[in-house]
Amino acid sequence: MTGPPAGRNGAATRERLLRAAIELYASTGFLQTTTPALAARAGIAEGTIYRHFSSKAHLLNEAHRLASRWALGILRPLEQDRVRKAPERLGLFARQLIDLAMADPPLVRLWLDSSVRPFLDEQSRGLAREARDGVTRLMAIGKSDGQVRAGPAELWADIWLAVVGHIAQRVAVREWMPDGTQVMLALEAAWAAVQLRD
């Protein structure tokens, strides 16, 4: 495999390819997306793909890592924040995910798409796991603060993420609006599912 070409044009082409991959993989699916379709969406010749990425799967992994790094960029400061309590920290992450679902629906849909998992390499799986672990750590902090119910923090993180992911998916396809009643009720339900009750 040859490395990416040097210079501004090479970087711009790589970015267009990543954007095309994010959009097509999120809408058409990884297996159904062809390299001619990727090239057409990016406005390049099909052979140019292989100057930047070794395969369609390599392109998927780069796109998925971009989404996971976004999530980690939000989660890491929230883990360090010892002033806010669990509901607020989780709410801030949920709100940012929902806002991104409105601003960049394909990126959020790709990150949440479980059908791409078999095609992710170790690095991509590791970053995705690290993001999920970040939510688990927020739950664990909530448990130690007496706000999250007893039981494994990983279970509560998975349940909470399932509801919040559903919200983000509905916003991404424009079925729900970020400040709509459905979003507010679903966010309340996500917290209610993990909240310690008296």
PyMOL commands that set and color helices and strands:
alter all, ss='L'
color gray80, all
select helices_A, chain A and resi 8-27+35-42+46-52+56-80+86-103+105-112+114-119+122-144+153-172+181-194
alter helices_A, ss='H'
color red, helices_A
deselect
rebuild
show_as cartoon
